[in-house]
């Protein structure tokens, strides 16, 4: 039986691919974007709704419309997001706040409202999927604020997953793709607006322009993988998408293990008395 998917950020890139994959699988899709005219479907038309995730009124109206039409929400995919890039000192306060408003606070608020729907619908239950990034586990130069928002998103999700009652049957999954060939590092990239000659050794625009279109990840394959995760009866708390991302995480795990097994670190930690 088709489920009801509510997906944010469907106008371009990964959200667009994901919408098509869900429709091709026969699912009912509520596709949302900040501007309705950007919503698109090649074969079938989803239920298109205007949602700016930073607008509580937009979120409330869209969720009410969804429940009114379908009676429930089975899967929320919080996909809306973008990357603000550049050395930290070149990013303005407004750019930093806007990054967190979309990538973190927007996802938090839509989760808050969807949780109430999922735990009170009959039968209760559902899946909340956060489309995060490998930058939510690994640190890279030029994406300090983007990475911070994704680290926070993962921490938030893992905490909330421990707060829900088992009888509500609500699952959580943070999906962390590696680099995908989407407009996120091309036409949609936001770069720091503050000038700093001291950071002339770093050029975010040139770096990401050179990467654009050469990312190893296929967004269609990534969308299919995400759908497979959504079909699992007990999806993992975190899922890494892409060989490059997986290998990078394995390397980080090994490095962390080596770090925390260093005899000098172990001695400091175990000798420290917090009583």
PASEBA-1860 file (N, C-alpha, C; in nm, 3 decimals):
! residues 275
1> XXXXXXXX> 0.085/-0.119/0.000/0.000/0.000/0.000/0.089/0.124/0.000 ~ 0.062/0.220/-0.087/0.145/0.342/-0.093/0.145/0.416/0.039 ~ 0.260/0.469/0.074/0.270/0.550/0.194/0.269/0.698/0.157 ~ 0.257/0.782/0.259/0.254/0.927/0.240/0.390/0.983/0.278 ~ 0.461/1.035/0.177/0.591/1.097/0.199/0.576/1.249/0.192 ~ 0.628/1.317/0.292/0.633/1.463/0.294/0.780/1.502/0.281 ~ 0.815/1.570/0.171/0.955/1.598/0.141/0.976/1.747/0.124 ~ 1.076/1.801/0.190/1.107/1.943/0.175/1.223/1.961/0.076
9> XXXXXXXX> 1.229/2.079/0.016/1.340/2.112/-0.073/1.341/2.031/-0.201 ~ 1.229/2.031/-0.274/1.215/1.944/-0.391/1.235/2.013/-0.525 ~ 1.270/2.139/-0.525/1.273/2.213/-0.652/1.386/2.172/-0.743 ~ 1.502/2.141/-0.687/1.618/2.108/-0.771/1.700/1.999/-0.704 ~ 1.804/1.956/-0.772/1.905/1.868/-0.714/1.852/1.739/-0.657 ~ 1.902/1.706/-0.538/1.869/1.577/-0.477/1.721/1.565/-0.447 ~ 1.658/1.671/-0.399/1.516/1.666/-0.368/1.432/1.636/-0.491 ~ 1.473/1.690/-0.603/1.403/1.666/-0.729/1.416/1.519/-0.771
17> XXXXXXXX> 1.537/1.467/-0.761/1.560/1.326/-0.795/1.483/1.235/-0.700 ~ 1.485/1.268/-0.573/1.417/1.186/-0.473/1.267/1.182/-0.497 ~ 1.209/1.298/-0.530/1.066/1.304/-0.561/1.031/1.209/-0.674 ~ 1.112/1.209/-0.780/1.084/1.123/-0.894/1.098/0.975/-0.858 ~ 1.198/0.942/-0.779/1.216/0.803/-0.737/1.095/0.755/-0.657 ~ 1.047/0.837/-0.567/0.931/0.801/-0.486/0.806/0.784/-0.571 ~ 0.786/0.874/-0.666/0.670/0.865/-0.754/0.678/0.740/-0.841 ~ 0.796/0.711/-0.893/0.814/0.592/-0.977/0.788/0.464/-0.898
25> XXXXXXXX> 0.810/0.470/-0.766/0.785/0.354/-0.681/0.638/0.342/-0.643 ~ 0.556/0.439/-0.683/0.412/0.434/-0.655/0.372/0.494/-0.522 ~ 0.462/0.567/-0.459/0.429/0.630/-0.331/0.352/0.760/-0.353 ~ 0.279/0.802/-0.251/0.213/0.932/-0.252/0.312/1.035/-0.199 ~ 0.338/1.138/-0.279/0.442/1.233/-0.243/0.385/1.374/-0.229 ~ 0.413/1.435/-0.116/0.386/1.576/-0.097/0.520/1.646/-0.117 ~ 0.536/1.706/-0.234/0.663/1.772/-0.269/0.652/1.920/-0.238 ~ 0.748/1.973/-0.167/0.741/2.113/-0.125/0.865/2.190/-0.169
33> XXXXXXXX> 0.846/2.319/-0.187/0.956/2.410/-0.223/0.915/2.551/-0.185 ~ 1.012/2.640/-0.179/0.981/2.778/-0.143/0.896/2.846/-0.249 ~ 0.915/2.807/-0.378/0.837/2.863/-0.487/0.770/2.751/-0.564 ~ 0.638/2.756/-0.573/0.562/2.648/-0.637/0.604/2.625/-0.781 ~ 0.638/2.732/-0.851/0.668/2.718/-0.994/0.794/2.637/-1.020 ~ 0.875/2.615/-0.915/0.997/2.537/-0.936/0.974/2.387/-0.920 ~ 0.858/2.348/-0.871/0.830/2.206/-0.853/0.807/2.139/-0.987 ~ 0.851/2.017/-0.996/0.854/1.950/-1.125/0.842/1.800/-1.106
41> XXXXXXXX> 0.777/1.734/-1.201/0.774/1.589/-1.205/0.768/1.546/-1.349 ~ 0.855/1.454/-1.387/0.866/1.416/-1.527/0.747/1.331/-1.572 ~ 0.699/1.243/-1.486/0.595/1.149/-1.528/0.462/1.170/-1.455 ~ 0.470/1.204/-1.329/0.349/1.220/-1.251/0.361/1.350/-1.172 ~ 0.251/1.404/-1.134/0.253/1.529/-1.059/0.227/1.500/-0.911 ~ 0.320/1.533/-0.823/0.295/1.515/-0.681/0.200/1.622/-0.630 ~ 0.166/1.614/-0.502/0.091/1.722/-0.440/0.191/1.833/-0.412 ~ 0.188/1.941/-0.490/0.287/2.047/-0.471/0.239/2.148/-0.367
49> XXXXXXXX> 0.325/2.181/-0.274/0.290/2.278/-0.171/0.406/2.375/-0.150 ~ 0.373/2.500/-0.124/0.475/2.601/-0.096/0.517/2.590/0.050 ~ 0.644/2.565/0.070/0.698/2.558/0.206/0.838/2.619/0.210 ~ 0.849/2.728/0.282/0.979/2.780/0.323/0.998/2.727/0.465 ~ 1.096/2.639/0.485/1.108/2.572/0.615/1.139/2.669/0.728 ~ 1.178/2.792/0.696/1.204/2.891/0.800/1.077/2.967/0.838 ~ 0.965/2.934/0.773/0.836/2.998/0.801/0.744/2.899/0.871 ~ 0.714/2.922/0.998/0.626/2.832/1.071/0.487/2.827/1.011
57> XXXXXXXX> 0.440/2.938/0.957/0.306/2.939/0.897/0.303/2.853/0.771 ~ 0.408/2.858/0.691/0.417/2.772/0.573/0.414/2.625/0.613 ~ 0.493/2.591/0.712/0.502/2.451/0.758/0.367/2.404/0.810 ~ 0.304/2.485/0.895/0.173/2.446/0.950/0.069/2.426/0.841 ~ 0.063/2.519/0.747/-0.037/2.510/0.641/-0.015/2.385/0.555 ~ 0.110/2.354/0.523/0.140/2.240/0.438/0.109/2.108/0.509 ~ 0.143/2.098/0.635/0.115/1.975/0.708/-0.036/1.954/0.725 ~ -0.109/2.062/0.750/-0.255/2.051/0.761/-0.315/2.009/0.628
65> XXXXXXXX> -0.266/2.063/0.518/-0.316/2.026/0.386/-0.288/1.879/0.356 ~ -0.172/1.832/0.399/-0.135/1.692/0.377/-0.227/1.598/0.453 ~ -0.247/1.626/0.581/-0.334/1.542/0.663/-0.478/1.548/0.614 ~ -0.520/1.666/0.568/-0.656/1.681/0.515/-0.677/1.594/0.392 ~ -0.576/1.584/0.306/-0.589/1.506/0.182/-0.567/1.356/0.204 ~ -0.463/1.324/0.282/-0.424/1.183/0.294/-0.457/1.119/0.429 ~ -0.484/1.200/0.530/-0.520/1.145/0.660/-0.403/1.115/0.752 ~ -0.280/1.118/0.698/-0.165/1.084/0.781/-0.036/1.123/0.708
73> XXXXXXXX> 0.076/1.110/0.778/0.209/1.124/0.719/0.291/1.004/0.766 ~ 0.343/0.929/0.672/0.421/0.810/0.705/0.570/0.837/0.710 ~ 0.618/0.923/0.622/0.761/0.952/0.616/0.782/1.101/0.595 ~ 0.859/1.161/0.684/0.906/1.299/0.663/1.051/1.291/0.619 ~ 1.082/1.353/0.506/1.222/1.365/0.463/1.258/1.513/0.465 ~ 1.334/1.551/0.566/1.379/1.690/0.578/1.503/1.707/0.490 ~ 1.478/1.750/0.368/1.584/1.758/0.268/1.630/1.902/0.241 ~ 1.547/2.000/0.274/1.580/2.139/0.241/1.710/2.181/0.308
81> XXXXXXXX> 1.797/2.242/0.230/1.924/2.289/0.284/2.012/2.343/0.173 ~ 2.117/2.411/0.213/2.213/2.463/0.116/2.346/2.480/0.186 ~ 2.449/2.518/0.110/2.584/2.532/0.165/2.630/2.677/0.157 ~ 2.668/2.732/0.271/2.735/2.862/0.276/2.884/2.834/0.294 ~ 2.964/2.879/0.200/3.106/2.841/0.198/3.198/2.962/0.208 ~ 3.318/2.935/0.252/3.420/3.039/0.262/3.487/3.033/0.397 ~ 3.604/3.095/0.412/3.668/3.103/0.543/3.572/3.165/0.644 ~ 3.574/3.116/0.765/3.478/3.159/0.866/3.470/3.311/0.879
89> XXXXXXXX> 3.585/3.379/0.877/3.585/3.524/0.897/3.524/3.601/0.781 ~ 3.501/3.535/0.669/3.439/3.603/0.555/3.287/3.588/0.555 ~ 3.235/3.506/0.644/3.090/3.485/0.651/3.028/3.584/0.748 ~ 2.928/3.657/0.701/2.864/3.757/0.785/2.770/3.692/0.885 ~ 2.732/3.769/0.986/2.639/3.717/1.087/2.508/3.677/1.022 ~ 2.460/3.755/0.927/2.333/3.721/0.861/2.345/3.592/0.780 ~ 2.460/3.571/0.717/2.481/3.446/0.642/2.486/3.326/0.735 ~ 2.549/3.343/0.850/2.558/3.234/0.947/2.420/3.200/1.002
97> XXXXXXXX> 2.344/3.301/1.039/2.210/3.277/1.093/2.119/3.215/0.987 ~ 2.130/3.261/0.864/2.046/3.206/0.757/2.079/3.058/0.733 ~ 2.208/3.024/0.742/2.248/2.885/0.725/2.184/2.795/0.829 ~ 2.190/2.839/0.954/2.130/2.760/1.062/1.977/2.763/1.056 ~ 1.918/2.873/1.015/1.773/2.881/1.004/1.718/2.774/0.910 ~ 1.785/2.753/0.798/1.738/2.654/0.701/1.782/2.513/0.738 ~ 1.913/2.494/0.756/1.966/2.359/0.772/1.932/2.294/0.906 ~ 1.919/2.375/1.010/1.895/2.319/1.143/1.759/2.356/1.200
105> XXXXXXXX> 1.734/2.486/1.219/1.611/2.526/1.287/1.486/2.492/1.204 ~ 1.497/2.502/1.072/1.385/2.463/0.989/1.353/2.316/1.004 ~ 1.456/2.232/1.005/1.437/2.088/1.024/1.381/2.058/1.162 ~ 1.425/2.133/1.262/1.375/2.113/1.398/1.225/2.141/1.407 ~ 1.184/2.253/1.350/1.043/2.292/1.362/0.950/2.198/1.286 ~ 0.991/2.155/1.168/0.905/2.063/1.093/0.901/1.927/1.162 ~ 1.010/1.890/1.229/1.011/1.767/1.307/0.916/1.778/1.425 ~ 0.917/1.892/1.493/0.828/1.913/1.608/0.681/1.891/1.569
113> XXXXXXXX> 0.642/1.949/1.458/0.502/1.940/1.415/0.467/1.802/1.359 ~ 0.562/1.741/1.293/0.537/1.608/1.237/0.531/1.502/1.346 ~ 0.611/1.516/1.448/0.606/1.421/1.560/0.466/1.414/1.619 ~ 0.402/1.528/1.639/0.267/1.529/1.696/0.169/1.455/1.605 ~ 0.183/1.477/1.473/0.096/1.408/1.379/0.119/1.257/1.385 ~ 0.245/1.216/1.382/0.277/1.073/1.376/0.237/0.999/1.503 ~ 0.250/1.061/1.618/0.217/0.990/1.741/0.069/0.989/1.772 ~ -0.009/1.076/1.705/-0.154/1.082/1.733/-0.238/1.025/1.620
121> XXXXXXXX> -0.178/0.996/1.505/-0.256/0.938/1.395/-0.286/0.791/1.427 ~ -0.376/0.732/1.351/-0.415/0.593/1.376/-0.395/0.507/1.252 ~ -0.309/0.404/1.261/-0.224/0.372/1.376/-0.107/0.470/1.385 ~ -0.053/0.486/1.505/0.059/0.579/1.519/0.184/0.523/1.453 ~ 0.278/0.612/1.425/0.405/0.567/1.369/0.448/0.647/1.250 ~ 0.573/0.622/1.211/0.628/0.691/1.095/0.779/0.691/1.101 ~ 0.837/0.752/0.999/0.982/0.762/0.988/1.020/0.907/0.961 ~ 1.116/0.957/1.036/1.169/1.091/1.014/1.312/1.076/0.965
129> XXXXXXXX> 1.335/1.119/0.841/1.467/1.108/0.779/1.525/1.247/0.761 ~ 1.647/1.264/0.807/1.719/1.389/0.789/1.821/1.370/0.678 ~ 1.810/1.448/0.571/1.913/1.442/0.468/2.025/1.536/0.509 ~ 2.128/1.480/0.565/2.239/1.558/0.616/2.353/1.556/0.515 ~ 2.472/1.526/0.560/2.590/1.531/0.474/2.705/1.461/0.545 ~ 2.800/1.416/0.467/2.922/1.363/0.526/2.990/1.470/0.610 ~ 2.960/1.597/0.581/3.015/1.709/0.660/2.954/1.716/0.799 ~ 2.856/1.629/0.828/2.802/1.618/0.962/2.882/1.523/1.049
137> XXXXXXXX> 2.984/1.459/0.990/3.074/1.373/1.066/3.220/1.408/1.047 ~ 3.251/1.467/0.932/3.389/1.502/0.900/3.402/1.653/0.885 ~ 3.519/1.705/0.914/3.544/1.849/0.903/3.631/1.879/0.782 ~ 3.593/1.983/0.709/3.667/2.026/0.592/3.682/2.179/0.596 ~ 3.788/2.233/0.536/3.800/2.379/0.528/3.693/2.437/0.437 ~ 3.658/2.562/0.459/3.565/2.641/0.376/3.418/2.612/0.404 ~ 3.386/2.514/0.487/3.244/2.483/0.513/3.218/2.476/0.664 ~ 3.281/2.563/0.741/3.269/2.556/0.887/3.124/2.570/0.934
145> XXXXXXXX> 3.050/2.665/0.878/2.913/2.688/0.924/2.818/2.580/0.872 ~ 2.835/2.543/0.748/2.757/2.433/0.692/2.779/2.306/0.774 ~ 2.905/2.275/0.801/2.939/2.156/0.878/2.882/2.164/1.019 ~ 2.891/2.280/1.080/2.837/2.297/1.215/2.687/2.270/1.218 ~ 2.616/2.317/1.116/2.471/2.295/1.111/2.438/2.147/1.095 ~ 2.521/2.074/1.021/2.497/1.931/0.998/2.538/1.847/1.118 ~ 2.647/1.884/1.186/2.683/1.816/1.312/2.568/1.832/1.412 ~ 2.516/1.953/1.421/2.407/1.981/1.516/2.282/1.904/1.479
153> XXXXXXXX> 2.253/1.894/1.351/2.134/1.822/1.305/2.139/1.675/1.347 ~ 2.256/1.614/1.333/2.270/1.473/1.371/2.254/1.456/1.522 ~ 2.315/1.545/1.599/2.303/1.536/1.744/2.160/1.555/1.790 ~ 2.093/1.653/1.732/1.951/1.677/1.764/1.868/1.552/1.736 ~ 1.885/1.493/1.619/1.804/1.378/1.579/1.828/1.258/1.670 ~ 1.954/1.232/1.703/1.984/1.118/1.789/1.925/1.137/1.929 ~ 1.922/1.260/1.978/1.861/1.286/2.108/1.710/1.265/2.106 ~ 1.644/1.322/2.006/1.498/1.310/1.997/1.456/1.165/1.980
161> XXXXXXXX> 1.535/1.087/1.907/1.504/0.946/1.887/1.496/0.870/2.019 ~ 1.569/0.919/2.120/1.567/0.852/2.250/1.454/0.903/2.341 ~ 1.382/1.004/2.295/1.275/1.063/2.376/1.137/1.005/2.347 ~ 1.119/0.947/2.229/0.985/0.901/2.190/0.954/0.765/2.253 ~ 0.828/0.742/2.283/0.784/0.614/2.339/0.786/0.506/2.231 ~ 0.818/0.385/2.269/0.825/0.276/2.172/0.690/0.249/2.108 ~ 0.582/0.270/2.183/0.448/0.243/2.128/0.407/0.344/2.021 ~ 0.478/0.455/2.013/0.449/0.550/1.905/0.501/0.500/1.771
169> XXXXXXXX> 0.598/0.408/1.774/0.652/0.346/1.653/0.707/0.449/1.554 ~ 0.779/0.546/1.606/0.841/0.649/1.522/0.991/0.622/1.514 ~ 1.041/0.606/1.392/1.182/0.578/1.368/1.252/0.704/1.317 ~ 1.384/0.707/1.333/1.465/0.820/1.288/1.586/0.768/1.211 ~ 1.627/0.841/1.109/1.745/0.805/1.031/1.811/0.931/0.977 ~ 1.939/0.948/1.005/2.017/1.059/0.950/2.096/1.005/0.832 ~ 2.069/1.055/0.713/2.137/1.011/0.592/2.249/1.109/0.560 ~ 2.369/1.055/0.539/2.487/1.139/0.520/2.554/1.106/0.386
177> XXXXXXXX> 2.509/1.171/0.279/2.570/1.145/0.148/2.707/1.210/0.135 ~ 2.790/1.149/0.051/2.911/1.214/0.009/2.879/1.314/-0.100 ~ 2.978/1.369/-0.168/2.953/1.470/-0.272/2.867/1.415/-0.386 ~ 2.758/1.484/-0.414/2.667/1.446/-0.523/2.671/1.552/-0.633 ~ 2.645/1.510/-0.754/2.645/1.604/-0.866/2.512/1.679/-0.869 ~ 2.501/1.777/-0.782/2.381/1.861/-0.773/2.426/2.008/-0.777 ~ 2.329/2.101/-0.793/2.366/2.244/-0.801/2.415/2.305/-0.671 ~ 2.422/2.225/-0.563/2.458/2.280/-0.433/2.594/2.346/-0.428
185> XXXXXXXX> 2.688/2.301/-0.511/2.821/2.363/-0.512/2.844/2.441/-0.641 ~ 2.738/2.461/-0.717/2.748/2.537/-0.841/2.667/2.663/-0.833 ~ 2.555/2.665/-0.905/2.473/2.786/-0.913/2.410/2.825/-0.780 ~ 2.389/2.730/-0.689/2.322/2.760/-0.563/2.419/2.790/-0.449 ~ 2.548/2.782/-0.474/2.645/2.802/-0.368/2.642/2.946/-0.316 ~ 2.644/2.962/-0.186/2.654/3.092/-0.121/2.794/3.105/-0.064 ~ 2.863/3.214/-0.096/2.999/3.233/-0.045/3.004/3.354/0.048 ~ 3.105/3.357/0.134/3.120/3.466/0.230/3.122/3.602/0.163
193> XXXXXXXX> 3.048/3.697/0.222/3.036/3.828/0.161/3.131/3.932/0.222 ~ 3.206/3.893/0.324/3.300/3.986/0.387/3.439/3.966/0.326 ~ 3.502/4.074/0.288/3.634/4.064/0.228/3.742/4.051/0.335 ~ 3.843/3.969/0.306/3.956/3.955/0.397/4.079/3.917/0.315 ~ 4.172/4.010/0.302/4.294/3.984/0.226/4.381/3.880/0.295 ~ 4.360/3.862/0.424/4.440/3.764/0.497/4.407/3.621/0.456 ~ 4.293/3.603/0.390/4.254/3.469/0.347/4.263/3.455/0.195 ~ 4.358/3.526/0.134/4.371/3.518/-0.011/4.429/3.384/-0.058
201> XXXXXXXX> 4.469/3.300/0.039/4.516/3.166/0.003/4.400/3.067/-0.015 ~ 4.278/3.113/0.016/4.161/3.027/0.002/4.057/3.097/-0.085 ~ 4.013/3.029/-0.190/3.913/3.084/-0.281/3.798/2.984/-0.291 ~ 3.694/3.008/-0.211/3.583/2.913/-0.206/3.513/2.900/-0.340 ~ 3.490/3.013/-0.406/3.419/3.009/-0.534/3.496/2.926/-0.637 ~ 3.626/2.950/-0.647/3.707/2.875/-0.744/3.713/2.727/-0.707 ~ 3.726/2.698/-0.579/3.736/2.558/-0.535/3.610/2.480/-0.571 ~ 3.494/2.538/-0.540/3.370/2.465/-0.565/3.331/2.468/-0.713
209> XXXXXXXX> 3.366/2.573/-0.783/3.341/2.575/-0.928/3.420/2.464/-0.997 ~ 3.541/2.442/-0.950/3.623/2.335/-1.008/3.565/2.198/-0.977 ~ 3.499/2.185/-0.863/3.439/2.058/-0.823/3.306/2.033/-0.893 ~ 3.237/2.140/-0.929/3.101/2.131/-0.983/3.094/2.038/-1.104 ~ 3.006/1.939/-1.096/2.988/1.844/-1.205/3.084/1.727/-1.203 ~ 3.184/1.732/-1.113/3.284/1.626/-1.106/3.268/1.540/-0.980 ~ 3.166/1.569/-0.900/3.146/1.492/-0.778/3.122/1.345/-0.813 ~ 3.171/1.253/-0.731/3.158/1.111/-0.763/3.016/1.057/-0.748
217> XXXXXXXX> 2.933/1.123/-0.668/2.801/1.070/-0.637/2.696/1.099/-0.742 ~ 2.622/0.996/-0.781/2.509/1.008/-0.874/2.384/1.036/-0.792 ~ 2.320/1.152/-0.809/2.204/1.185/-0.725/2.087/1.088/-0.741 ~ 2.068/1.032/-0.860/1.959/0.936/-0.880/1.985/0.809/-0.800 ~ 2.108/0.758/-0.805/2.142/0.640/-0.726/2.131/0.670/-0.577 ~ 2.172/0.792/-0.538/2.160/0.831/-0.399/2.015/0.834/-0.354 ~ 1.926/0.884/-0.441/1.784/0.890/-0.409/1.726/0.750/-0.395 ~ 1.768/0.659/-0.482/1.720/0.520/-0.473/1.767/0.454/-0.344
225> XXXXXXXX> 1.892/0.483/-0.306/1.944/0.427/-0.182/1.865/0.481/-0.063 ~ 1.832/0.610/-0.067/1.756/0.669/0.043/1.617/0.607/0.051 ~ 1.557/0.579/-0.063/1.425/0.515/-0.063/1.434/0.374/-0.005 ~ 1.540/0.301/-0.036/1.560/0.168/0.021/1.568/0.176/0.173 ~ 1.638/0.278/0.223/1.644/0.297/0.368/1.506/0.323/0.425 ~ 1.425/0.402/0.353/1.290/0.435/0.401/1.199/0.313/0.401 ~ 1.235/0.211/0.325/1.154/0.088/0.319/1.194/-0.014/0.424 ~ 1.303/0.010/0.493/1.349/-0.085/0.595/1.259/-0.076/0.718
233> XXXXXXXX> 1.222/-0.191/0.777/1.138/-0.188/0.897/1.208/-0.125/1.017 ~ 1.341/-0.135/1.019/1.418/-0.077/1.129/1.543/-0.011/1.072 ~ 1.529/0.108/1.013/1.643/0.174/0.950/1.749/0.213/1.051 ~ 1.875/0.225/1.007/1.982/0.262/1.100/1.970/0.406/1.145 ~ 2.029/0.437/1.260/2.026/0.574/1.311/2.101/0.667/1.218 ~ 2.208/0.617/1.154/2.285/0.693/1.056/2.315/0.603/0.938 ~ 2.315/0.662/0.820/2.348/0.587/0.700/2.434/0.673/0.610 ~ 2.550/0.623/0.573/2.643/0.694/0.486/2.617/0.651/0.343
241> XXXXXXXX> 2.607/0.747/0.251/2.583/0.716/0.111/2.707/0.748/0.028 ~ 2.755/0.649/-0.044/2.867/0.672/-0.134/2.995/0.607/-0.085 ~ 3.068/0.546/-0.179/3.193/0.477/-0.145/3.296/0.573/-0.086 ~ 3.310/0.690/-0.145/3.408/0.786/-0.096/3.376/0.829/0.046 ~ 3.247/0.855/0.073/3.205/0.895/0.207/3.229/0.782/0.307 ~ 3.197/0.660/0.267/3.216/0.546/0.356/3.363/0.527/0.391 ~ 3.449/0.535/0.290/3.592/0.517/0.314/3.648/0.630/0.402 ~ 3.597/0.751/0.383/3.643/0.865/0.464/3.602/0.846/0.610
249> XXXXXXXX> 3.482/0.797/0.633/3.436/0.773/0.770/3.517/0.662/0.834 ~ 3.546/0.556/0.760/3.626/0.447/0.814/3.764/0.498/0.856 ~ 3.821/0.587/0.774/3.951/0.644/0.807/3.943/0.728/0.934 ~ 3.834/0.803/0.949/3.816/0.886/1.069/3.801/0.799/1.193 ~ 3.724/0.691/1.181/3.706/0.600/1.294/3.841/0.543/1.338 ~ 3.922/0.503/1.240/4.054/0.448/1.272/4.144/0.553/1.336 ~ 4.139/0.676/1.286/4.221/0.784/1.342/4.178/0.817/1.484 ~ 4.046/0.820/1.507/3.995/0.849/1.641/4.036/0.740/1.739
257> XXXXXXXX> 4.028/0.616/1.693/4.068/0.505/1.781/4.214/0.516/1.819 ~ 4.297/0.550/1.721/4.439/0.566/1.748/4.464/0.682/1.843 ~ 4.391/0.791/1.823/4.406/0.909/1.910/4.373/0.875/2.054 ~ 4.256/0.814/2.075/4.210/0.791/2.212/4.279/0.672/2.279 ~ 4.357/0.597/2.201/4.435/0.489/2.260/4.578/0.531/2.289 ~ 4.613/0.655/2.257/4.747/0.705/2.287/4.771/0.698/2.438 ~ 4.882/0.643/2.477/4.908/0.621/2.620/4.907/0.751/2.699 ~ 4.960/0.861/2.639/4.964/0.986/2.713/4.824/1.043/2.734
265> XXXXXXXX> 4.735/1.024/2.635/4.596/1.070/2.649/4.523/0.986/2.752 ~ 4.540/0.854/2.744/4.473/0.764/2.838/4.513/0.796/2.981 ~ 4.640/0.825/3.002/4.689/0.856/3.137/4.626/0.984/3.189 ~ 4.617/1.086/3.104/4.557/1.213/3.147/4.410/1.193/3.182 ~ 4.339/1.124/3.096/4.195/1.106/3.115/4.165/1.025/3.239 ~ 4.236/0.913/3.255/4.205/0.823/3.367/4.253/0.877/3.500 ~ 4.352/0.967/3.497/4.401/1.024/3.622/4.320/1.144/3.668 ~ 4.230/1.193/3.584/4.154/1.314/3.614/4.035/1.279/3.704
273> XXX> 4.028/1.340/3.819/3.922/1.309/3.916/3.818/1.420/3.912 ~ 3.694/1.384/3.875/3.586/1.482/3.869/3.491/1.473/3.989 ~ 3.523/1.386/4.083/3.434/1.370/4.199/3.441/1.491/4.291
END
